[in-house]
Amino acid sequence: MDERKNMGNPKDGVLIPIAPSLAEVPNNYIDMRDTIIAKIKENRIHSAIQVNSEMIELYWDIGNEILRRQKNEGWGMKVIDRLSKDLKEMFPEMSGFSPRNLSSMKKFAACWSDLSILQQVVAKIPWRSNIVLIDKLSDEQTRLWYAQKLIENGWSSNVLDTMIATHLIERQGKAINNFNFTLPSPDSDFAREIFKDPYLFDYIGMDAPRREIDIERSLTEHIEKFLLELGQGFAFVGRQVHLEVGGNDFYIDLLFYHLKLRCYVVIELKAREFEPSFVGQLNLYQNVVNDVLCHPDDKPTIGLLLVKGKNKTVVEYSLAGFGNPIGVADWQEQLTKELPDDLKSSLPTIEEIECELDLKQ
């Protein structure tokens, strides 16, 4: 029987198909539909990647040819201008043949001399992001590191630019931690790679109040930027999460769940230098989360303590003996390391400025 229905008074033989409700279709229809949708999405992504890869390899071939000719035959930049004109006339339906872009192709070929790296990594990256890599980074291994992170995390070219500007490669995996002793391998290696030192909170503003509660509020107001700084996989659960333990009230500054590690992450913020007592407080919160919030399939809760300065030896001794995985890192409003050393020494610290203001009041 034809399940299509007549609507109104249509002419004979004219039907308007109406999709049946989910209650009218077989029980396993949803599974079949989702499988087909997944295949279509996979095919679309694969097609887009394939087209991008072919274009990137073409750009490398063009750049390499320009590079080779200029090197062997001493051609100048006028050749690029002429080539741009001829290619535009020959292929009017194609874009990307401006003199500037041809120069970028030449630089691109010079930066990536290893064809295997080009095919396995670089060709998977959009052209705009490739331009950021070659314009911002002179070292090939550093470019390759950021290229791989871009693929892993799905960064846009703007996010890539931000990660390079904030020296992610120098901060990633640098938090002091006890993961080797508290997490099984490979979870310990993965957790170590996830956390960085220092964390950059430049978006909270240099005039941000120095109280932890105000810093938390500012971070949650900029939650998208905060999640970007934390890295891929973090899902925000709550701020000032209330715990009642033995009739006493405690509050977790920030609570997250990491989707890849399959565990809760408790973040404690301190607006002062590290003190050993901070670890005991964080450990308490982790124990309660493990006991009350965790699902039986969840991994042990990880604690991240963010402070305004620390002594590495003191932190390492403070972490020794704790059974919960804990990382300790600094947080900063800006990366002071970007300043020249002679200028750093001449600038007053925040504490010195505040002290000066207090004396004048």
TORSE-897477 format. One record per residue (C-alpha): residue number from 1; residue in one letter; x, y, z. Coordinates in Angstrom, 2 decimals, m for minus. Example, Ala and Ser with C-alpha at 12.3 -4.5 7.8 and 13.67 -1.06 7.14 Angstrom:
% TORSE-897477
+-----+--------+---------+---------+---------+
: num : residu :      c1 :      c2 :      c3 :
+-----+--------+---------+---------+---------+
:   1 :      A :   12.30 :   m4.50 :    7.80 :
:   2 :      S :   13.67 :   m1.06 :    7.14 :
+-----+--------+---------+---------+---------+
END
This chain:
% TORSE-897477
+-----+--------+---------+---------+---------+
: num : residu :      c1 :      c2 :      c3 :
+-----+--------+---------+---------+---------+
:   1 :      M :    0.00 :    0.00 :    0.00 :
:   2 :      D :    1.33 :    3.45 :   m0.94 :
:   3 :      E :    1.99 :    5.30 :    2.31 :
:   4 :      R :    1.90 :    8.71 :    0.64 :
:   5 :      K :   m1.24 :   10.74 :    1.33 :
:   6 :      N :   m3.44 :   13.07 :   m0.69 :
:   7 :      M :   m3.51 :   16.62 :    0.62 :
:   8 :      G :   m6.53 :   18.79 :   m0.06 :
:   9 :      N :   m8.04 :   18.07 :   m3.50 :
:  10 :      P :   m5.07 :   17.28 :   m5.75 :
:  11 :      K :   m5.48 :   16.00 :   m9.27 :
:  12 :      D :   m5.57 :   12.27 :   m9.75 :
:  13 :      G :   m2.12 :   10.74 :   m9.56 :
:  14 :      V :   m0.56 :   13.73 :   m7.77 :
:  15 :      L :    0.66 :   12.88 :   m4.28 :
:  16 :      I :    2.62 :   14.79 :   m1.66 :
:  17 :      P :    4.97 :   12.44 :    0.23 :
:  18 :      I :    4.69 :   12.81 :    4.00 :
:  19 :      A :    7.36 :   11.26 :    6.21 :
:  20 :      P :    5.92 :    8.85 :    8.77 :
:  21 :      S :    6.50 :    9.52 :   12.45 :
:  22 :      L :    9.27 :    7.69 :   14.28 :
:  23 :      A :    6.61 :    5.52 :   15.94 :
:  24 :      E :    5.66 :    4.16 :   12.50 :
:  25 :      V :    9.16 :    3.05 :   11.44 :
:  26 :      P :   11.10 :   m0.08 :   12.53 :
:  27 :      N :   12.85 :   m0.02 :   15.88 :
:  28 :      N :   16.32 :   m0.15 :   14.36 :
:  29 :      Y :   15.65 :    2.72 :   11.93 :
:  30 :      I :   17.48 :    5.26 :   14.14 :
:  31 :      D :   20.61 :    3.13 :   14.11 :
:  32 :      M :   20.48 :    2.83 :   10.31 :
:  33 :      R :   19.85 :    6.57 :    9.88 :
:  34 :      D :   22.74 :    7.56 :   12.14 :
:  35 :      T :   25.05 :    5.12 :   10.36 :
:  36 :      I :   24.18 :    6.66 :    6.98 :
:  37 :      I :   24.57 :   10.21 :    8.31 :
:  38 :      A :   28.00 :    9.30 :    9.72 :
:  39 :      K :   29.06 :    7.85 :    6.35 :
:  40 :      I :   27.92 :   10.97 :    4.50 :
:  41 :      K :   29.78 :   13.23 :    6.92 :
:  42 :      E :   32.88 :   11.08 :    6.67 :
:  43 :      N :   32.71 :   11.19 :    2.88 :
:  44 :      R :   32.27 :   14.97 :    2.83 :
:  45 :      I :   35.22 :   15.47 :    5.17 :
:  46 :      H :   37.34 :   13.04 :    3.16 :
:  47 :      S :   36.45 :   14.85 :   m0.08 :
:  48 :      A :   37.29 :   18.23 :    1.40 :
:  49 :      I :   40.62 :   16.94 :    2.75 :
:  50 :      Q :   41.41 :   15.33 :   m0.61 :
:  51 :      V :   40.72 :   18.56 :   m2.51 :
:  52 :      N :   42.79 :   20.56 :   m0.02 :
:  53 :      S :   45.68 :   18.08 :   m0.19 :
:  54 :      E :   45.79 :   18.22 :   m3.98 :
:  55 :      M :   45.76 :   22.03 :   m3.92 :
:  56 :      I :   48.53 :   22.19 :   m1.30 :
:  57 :      E :   50.70 :   19.79 :   m3.31 :
:  58 :      L :   50.06 :   21.85 :   m6.45 :
:  59 :      Y :   51.11 :   25.01 :   m4.61 :
:  60 :      W :   54.27 :   23.27 :   m3.46 :
:  61 :      D :   55.06 :   22.17 :   m7.05 :
:  62 :      I :   54.53 :   25.72 :   m8.33 :
:  63 :      G :   56.67 :   27.19 :   m5.55 :
:  64 :      N :   59.39 :   24.60 :   m6.06 :
:  65 :      E :   59.52 :   25.30 :   m9.80 :
:  66 :      I :   59.83 :   29.05 :   m9.17 :
:  67 :      L :   62.49 :   28.41 :   m6.54 :
:  68 :      R :   64.48 :   26.12 :   m8.81 :
:  69 :      R :   64.34 :   28.44 :  m11.80 :
:  70 :      Q :   65.32 :   31.51 :   m9.81 :
:  71 :      K :   68.21 :   29.66 :   m8.23 :
:  72 :      N :   69.54 :   28.07 :  m11.44 :
:  73 :      E :   68.81 :   30.87 :  m13.89 :
:  74 :      G :   68.98 :   33.95 :  m11.67 :
:  75 :      W :   65.44 :   35.15 :  m12.34 :
:  76 :      G :   64.16 :   38.09 :  m10.30 :
:  77 :      M :   60.77 :   38.99 :   m8.87 :
:  78 :      K :   59.49 :   40.31 :  m12.22 :
:  79 :      V :   59.05 :   36.70 :  m13.29 :
:  80 :      I :   56.50 :   36.16 :  m10.48 :
:  81 :      D :   54.52 :   39.23 :  m11.57 :
:  82 :      R :   54.43 :   37.99 :  m15.17 :
:  83 :      L :   53.60 :   34.45 :  m14.14 :
:  84 :      S :   50.70 :   35.76 :  m12.06 :
:  85 :      K :   49.26 :   37.57 :  m15.09 :
:  86 :      D :   49.61 :   34.57 :  m17.39 :
:  87 :      L :   48.12 :   32.07 :  m14.94 :
:  88 :      K :   45.12 :   34.31 :  m14.27 :
:  89 :      E :   44.46 :   34.58 :  m18.02 :
:  90 :      M :   44.92 :   30.85 :  m18.57 :
:  91 :      F :   42.78 :   29.80 :  m15.59 :
:  92 :      P :   40.25 :   32.59 :  m14.99 :
:  93 :      E :   38.03 :   30.27 :  m12.94 :
:  94 :      M :   40.81 :   29.63 :  m10.40 :
:  95 :      S :   41.92 :   31.96 :   m7.61 :
:  96 :      G :   45.20 :   32.02 :   m5.73 :
:  97 :      F :   47.58 :   33.17 :   m8.45 :
:  98 :      S :   48.29 :   36.68 :   m7.20 :
:  99 :      P :   51.96 :   37.74 :   m7.03 :
: 100 :      R :   51.77 :   37.68 :   m3.25 :
: 101 :      N :   50.38 :   34.15 :   m3.17 :
: 102 :      L :   52.95 :   32.92 :   m5.70 :
: 103 :      S :   55.67 :   34.35 :   m3.45 :
: 104 :      S :   54.10 :   32.46 :   m0.54 :
: 105 :      M :   54.21 :   29.26 :   m2.64 :
: 106 :      K :   57.92 :   29.82 :   m3.24 :
: 107 :      K :   58.53 :   30.33 :    0.49 :
: 108 :      F :   56.32 :   27.31 :    1.24 :
: 109 :      A :   58.44 :   25.05 :   m0.98 :
: 110 :      A :   61.64 :   26.39 :    0.59 :
: 111 :      C :   60.33 :   25.75 :    4.12 :
: 112 :      W :   59.20 :   22.15 :    3.47 :
: 113 :      S :   61.90 :   20.32 :    1.55 :
: 114 :      D :   60.89 :   16.85 :    2.80 :
: 115 :      L :   58.14 :   15.52 :    0.52 :
: 116 :      S :   57.08 :   12.84 :    3.04 :
: 117 :      I :   56.31 :   15.53 :    5.66 :
: 118 :      L :   54.47 :   17.52 :    3.00 :
: 119 :      Q :   52.24 :   14.58 :    2.06 :
: 120 :      Q :   51.68 :   13.13 :    5.54 :
: 121 :      V :   51.16 :   16.33 :    7.55 :
: 122 :      V :   51.34 :   19.65 :    5.76 :
: 123 :      A :   48.99 :   18.79 :    2.89 :
: 124 :      K :   46.21 :   18.19 :    5.44 :
: 125 :      I :   46.34 :   21.81 :    6.61 :
: 126 :      P :   44.41 :   24.68 :    4.96 :
: 127 :      W :   46.52 :   27.07 :    2.90 :
: 128 :      R :   45.82 :   30.05 :    5.16 :
: 129 :      S :   47.16 :   28.09 :    8.16 :
: 130 :      N :   50.20 :   27.02 :    6.16 :
: 131 :      I :   50.95 :   30.67 :    5.48 :
: 132 :      V :   50.79 :   31.39 :    9.22 :
: 133 :      L :   53.27 :   28.56 :    9.86 :
: 134 :      I :   55.83 :   29.73 :    7.31 :
: 135 :      D :   55.45 :   33.43 :    8.15 :
: 136 :      K :   55.64 :   33.04 :   11.93 :
: 137 :      L :   58.13 :   30.19 :   12.40 :
: 138 :      S :   61.63 :   29.77 :   10.98 :
: 139 :      D :   62.48 :   26.39 :   12.55 :
: 140 :      E :   61.12 :   23.36 :   10.68 :
: 141 :      Q :   60.69 :   21.14 :   13.76 :
: 142 :      T :   58.72 :   23.86 :   15.54 :
: 143 :      R :   56.54 :   24.35 :   12.45 :
: 144 :      L :   55.93 :   20.59 :   12.31 :
: 145 :      W :   54.95 :   20.50 :   16.01 :
: 146 :      Y :   52.35 :   23.25 :   15.53 :
: 147 :      A :   51.13 :   21.63 :   12.29 :
: 148 :      Q :   50.48 :   18.35 :   14.11 :
: 149 :      K :   48.72 :   20.14 :   16.98 :
: 150 :      L :   46.55 :   22.00 :   14.47 :
: 151 :      I :   45.45 :   18.70 :   12.92 :
: 152 :      E :   44.81 :   17.11 :   16.34 :
: 153 :      N :   42.77 :   20.03 :   17.66 :
: 154 :      G :   41.14 :   21.40 :   14.52 :
: 155 :      W :   42.43 :   24.95 :   15.08 :
: 156 :      S :   41.54 :   27.75 :   12.70 :
: 157 :      S :   44.34 :   29.93 :   11.31 :
: 158 :      N :   43.50 :   32.62 :   13.90 :
: 159 :      V :   43.73 :   30.14 :   16.78 :
: 160 :      L :   47.01 :   28.81 :   15.36 :
: 161 :      D :   48.36 :   32.37 :   15.24 :
: 162 :      T :   47.37 :   32.84 :   18.90 :
: 163 :      M :   49.01 :   29.58 :   19.97 :
: 164 :      I :   52.26 :   30.56 :   18.27 :
: 165 :      A :   52.16 :   34.08 :   19.74 :
: 166 :      T :   51.69 :   32.65 :   23.26 :
: 167 :      H :   54.54 :   30.14 :   22.86 :
: 168 :      L :   52.42 :   27.04 :   23.40 :
: 169 :      I :   55.28 :   24.71 :   22.45 :
: 170 :      E :   57.33 :   26.05 :   25.36 :
: 171 :      R :   54.47 :   25.73 :   27.86 :
: 172 :      Q :   52.81 :   22.43 :   26.90 :
: 173 :      G :   53.51 :   19.55 :   29.27 :
: 174 :      K :   55.56 :   21.70 :   31.66 :
: 175 :      A :   53.38 :   21.62 :   34.81 :
: 176 :      I :   55.08 :   20.04 :   37.84 :
: 177 :      N :   53.15 :   16.88 :   38.68 :
: 178 :      N :   53.13 :   13.44 :   40.32 :
: 179 :      F :   51.37 :   11.69 :   37.41 :
: 180 :      N :   54.09 :    9.04 :   37.02 :
: 181 :      F :   53.33 :    7.76 :   40.52 :
: 182 :      T :   49.55 :    8.19 :   40.58 :
: 183 :      L :   48.34 :    7.27 :   37.07 :
: 184 :      P :   48.94 :    4.16 :   34.98 :
: 185 :      S :   50.67 :    4.38 :   31.63 :
: 186 :      P :   49.67 :    5.66 :   29.06 :
: 187 :      D :   47.25 :    7.86 :   31.08 :
: 188 :      S :   50.19 :    9.43 :   32.91 :
: 189 :      D :   51.89 :   10.42 :   29.64 :
: 190 :      F :   48.64 :   11.80 :   28.21 :
: 191 :      A :   47.85 :   13.79 :   31.37 :
: 192 :      R :   51.37 :   15.21 :   31.48 :
: 193 :      E :   51.02 :   16.42 :   27.89 :
: 194 :      I :   47.63 :   18.04 :   28.55 :
: 195 :      F :   48.72 :   20.42 :   31.31 :
: 196 :      K :   51.03 :   23.38 :   30.70 :
: 197 :      D :   53.00 :   25.97 :   32.64 :
: 198 :      P :   52.35 :   28.84 :   32.75 :
: 199 :      Y :   48.68 :   29.33 :   31.84 :
: 200 :      L :   47.98 :   32.62 :   30.13 :
: 201 :      F :   44.92 :   34.59 :   31.25 :
: 202 :      D :   45.60 :   37.77 :   29.30 :
: 203 :      Y :   41.89 :   38.24 :   28.61 :
: 204 :      I :   41.07 :   38.95 :   32.27 :
: 205 :      G :   42.88 :   42.28 :   32.00 :
: 206 :      M :   45.91 :   43.72 :   33.75 :
: 207 :      D :   43.66 :   45.62 :   36.17 :
: 208 :      A :   41.92 :   42.44 :   37.36 :
: 209 :      P :   41.37 :   42.23 :   41.13 :
: 210 :      R :   43.79 :   40.01 :   43.03 :
: 211 :      R :   41.14 :   37.94 :   44.84 :
: 212 :      E :   40.62 :   34.34 :   43.69 :
: 213 :      I :   36.85 :   34.72 :   43.55 :
: 214 :      D :   37.12 :   37.65 :   41.13 :
: 215 :      I :   39.61 :   35.80 :   38.94 :
: 216 :      E :   37.24 :   32.80 :   38.78 :
: 217 :      R :   34.36 :   35.07 :   37.81 :
: 218 :      S :   36.43 :   36.65 :   35.05 :
: 219 :      L :   37.52 :   33.26 :   33.71 :
: 220 :      T :   33.96 :   31.95 :   33.56 :
: 221 :      E :   32.83 :   35.16 :   31.86 :
: 222 :      H :   35.41 :   34.34 :   29.18 :
: 223 :      I :   34.77 :   30.60 :   29.29 :
: 224 :      E :   35.39 :   30.03 :   25.58 :
: 225 :      K :   38.84 :   31.62 :   25.78 :
: 226 :      F :   39.53 :   29.78 :   29.03 :
: 227 :      L :   38.62 :   26.44 :   27.43 :
: 228 :      L :   40.86 :   27.24 :   24.49 :
: 229 :      E :   43.75 :   27.90 :   26.86 :
: 230 :      L :   43.06 :   24.69 :   28.78 :
: 231 :      G :   43.11 :   22.69 :   25.54 :
: 232 :      Q :   40.93 :   20.24 :   23.69 :
: 233 :      G :   38.76 :   17.83 :   25.68 :
: 234 :      F :   37.82 :   19.98 :   28.68 :
: 235 :      A :   34.09 :   20.36 :   29.42 :
: 236 :      F :   33.03 :   22.97 :   31.98 :
: 237 :      V :   30.99 :   21.53 :   34.88 :
: 238 :      G :   30.72 :   24.38 :   37.38 :
: 239 :      R :   32.23 :   27.17 :   39.45 :
: 240 :      Q :   32.26 :   27.32 :   43.26 :
: 241 :      V :   30.89 :   23.78 :   43.39 :
: 242 :      H :   29.57 :   23.22 :   46.93 :
: 243 :      L :   30.83 :   20.25 :   48.95 :
: 244 :      E :   29.58 :   19.44 :   52.47 :
: 245 :      V :   32.07 :   17.31 :   54.39 :
: 246 :      G :   31.49 :   16.39 :   58.03 :
: 247 :      G :   29.18 :   19.35 :   58.49 :
: 248 :      N :   31.72 :   21.77 :   56.99 :
: 249 :      D :   31.23 :   23.65 :   53.72 :
: 250 :      F :   33.87 :   23.65 :   50.99 :
: 251 :      Y :   33.79 :   25.12 :   47.50 :
: 252 :      I :   35.69 :   23.89 :   44.44 :
: 253 :      D :   36.89 :   26.91 :   42.46 :
: 254 :      L :   36.39 :   25.36 :   39.01 :
: 255 :      L :   35.29 :   21.85 :   38.05 :
: 256 :      F :   35.78 :   20.34 :   34.59 :
: 257 :      Y :   35.45 :   16.92 :   32.99 :
: 258 :      H :   38.03 :   15.74 :   30.47 :
: 259 :      L :   36.37 :   13.79 :   27.68 :
: 260 :      K :   39.48 :   11.89 :   26.54 :
: 261 :      L :   40.91 :   11.06 :   29.95 :
: 262 :      R :   37.37 :   10.24 :   31.17 :
: 263 :      C :   37.87 :   11.95 :   34.52 :
: 264 :      Y :   36.96 :   15.05 :   36.50 :
: 265 :      V :   39.53 :   17.85 :   36.75 :
: 266 :      V :   39.44 :   20.05 :   39.87 :
: 267 :      I :   41.10 :   23.44 :   39.38 :
: 268 :      E :   42.09 :   25.56 :   42.35 :
: 269 :      L :   43.16 :   29.17 :   41.76 :
: 270 :      K :   45.48 :   31.05 :   44.08 :
: 271 :      A :   46.43 :   34.70 :   43.73 :
: 272 :      R :   49.68 :   34.19 :   45.63 :
: 273 :      E :   52.77 :   32.00 :   45.63 :
: 274 :      F :   52.57 :   28.26 :   46.19 :
: 275 :      E :   52.18 :   26.99 :   49.75 :
: 276 :      P :   52.31 :   23.27 :   50.72 :
: 277 :      S :   48.90 :   23.55 :   52.42 :
: 278 :      F :   47.30 :   24.19 :   49.03 :
: 279 :      V :   48.00 :   20.59 :   48.03 :
: 280 :      G :   46.16 :   19.19 :   51.04 :
: 281 :      Q :   43.10 :   21.30 :   50.25 :
: 282 :      L :   43.10 :   20.17 :   46.61 :
: 283 :      N :   43.58 :   16.55 :   47.67 :
: 284 :      L :   40.49 :   16.80 :   49.90 :
: 285 :      Y :   38.39 :   18.04 :   46.98 :
: 286 :      Q :   39.64 :   15.23 :   44.76 :
: 287 :      N :   38.76 :   12.59 :   47.36 :
: 288 :      V :   35.21 :   13.92 :   47.67 :
: 289 :      V :   34.71 :   14.12 :   43.88 :
: 290 :      N :   36.02 :   10.56 :   43.51 :
: 291 :      D :   33.62 :    9.33 :   46.18 :
: 292 :      V :   30.49 :   11.36 :   45.38 :
: 293 :      L :   30.52 :   12.51 :   41.74 :
: 294 :      C :   32.51 :    9.89 :   39.86 :
: 295 :      H :   30.83 :    7.14 :   37.87 :
: 296 :      P :   32.36 :    3.67 :   38.41 :
: 297 :      D :   33.86 :    3.88 :   34.90 :
: 298 :      D :   35.52 :    7.25 :   35.52 :
: 299 :      K :   39.27 :    7.50 :   35.99 :
: 300 :      P :   40.76 :    9.12 :   39.15 :
: 301 :      T :   40.09 :   12.85 :   39.45 :
: 302 :      I :   43.03 :   15.06 :   38.50 :
: 303 :      G :   43.82 :   18.22 :   40.43 :
: 304 :      L :   45.37 :   21.33 :   38.87 :
: 305 :      L :   46.66 :   24.02 :   41.20 :
: 306 :      L :   47.27 :   27.41 :   39.55 :
: 307 :      V :   49.45 :   29.81 :   41.54 :
: 308 :      K :   51.29 :   33.12 :   41.15 :
: 309 :      G :   54.80 :   31.75 :   41.47 :
: 310 :      K :   56.35 :   28.59 :   42.90 :
: 311 :      N :   59.59 :   26.95 :   43.98 :
: 312 :      K :   60.05 :   23.75 :   41.99 :
: 313 :      T :   61.76 :   21.85 :   44.82 :
: 314 :      V :   59.13 :   22.84 :   47.37 :
: 315 :      V :   56.34 :   21.76 :   45.00 :
: 316 :      E :   57.95 :   18.38 :   44.31 :
: 317 :      Y :   58.37 :   17.62 :   48.03 :
: 318 :      S :   54.82 :   18.77 :   48.70 :
: 319 :      L :   53.39 :   16.38 :   46.10 :
: 320 :      A :   55.37 :   13.39 :   47.34 :
: 321 :      G :   53.21 :   10.85 :   49.16 :
: 322 :      F :   49.85 :   11.94 :   47.78 :
: 323 :      G :   47.89 :    9.24 :   46.00 :
: 324 :      N :   45.83 :   11.59 :   43.84 :
: 325 :      P :   47.26 :   12.91 :   40.55 :
: 326 :      I :   48.06 :   16.62 :   40.96 :
: 327 :      G :   49.70 :   19.20 :   38.71 :
: 328 :      V :   50.98 :   22.63 :   39.75 :
: 329 :      A :   51.48 :   25.53 :   37.35 :
: 330 :      D :   51.70 :   29.32 :   37.29 :
: 331 :      W :   49.09 :   31.60 :   35.78 :
: 332 :      Q :   49.97 :   34.94 :   34.24 :
: 333 :      E :   48.20 :   37.88 :   32.67 :
: 334 :      Q :   50.97 :   38.16 :   30.09 :
: 335 :      L :   54.09 :   36.27 :   29.12 :
: 336 :      T :   56.80 :   38.39 :   30.71 :
: 337 :      K :   59.45 :   36.30 :   28.92 :
: 338 :      E :   58.58 :   38.18 :   25.72 :
: 339 :      L :   60.17 :   41.33 :   27.17 :
: 340 :      P :   63.92 :   41.95 :   26.71 :
: 341 :      D :   65.87 :   40.97 :   29.84 :
: 342 :      D :   67.18 :   44.50 :   30.42 :
: 343 :      L :   63.63 :   45.89 :   30.22 :
: 344 :      K :   62.20 :   43.25 :   32.56 :
: 345 :      S :   64.56 :   44.27 :   35.34 :
: 346 :      S :   63.56 :   47.92 :   35.04 :
: 347 :      L :   59.79 :   47.34 :   35.27 :
: 348 :      P :   58.11 :   47.39 :   38.68 :
: 349 :      T :   56.18 :   44.31 :   39.78 :
: 350 :      I :   52.46 :   44.41 :   40.53 :
: 351 :      E :   53.25 :   44.19 :   44.22 :
: 352 :      E :   55.65 :   47.16 :   43.99 :
: 353 :      I :   53.03 :   49.25 :   42.17 :
: 354 :      E :   50.36 :   48.38 :   44.76 :
: 355 :      C :   52.75 :   49.17 :   47.59 :
: 356 :      E :   53.59 :   52.52 :   45.99 :
: 357 :      L :   49.91 :   53.37 :   45.65 :
: 358 :      D :   49.27 :   52.44 :   49.30 :
: 359 :      L :   52.08 :   54.74 :   50.45 :
: 360 :      K :   50.63 :   57.67 :   48.50 :
: 361 :      Q :   47.12 :   57.23 :   49.92 :
+-----+--------+---------+---------+---------+
END
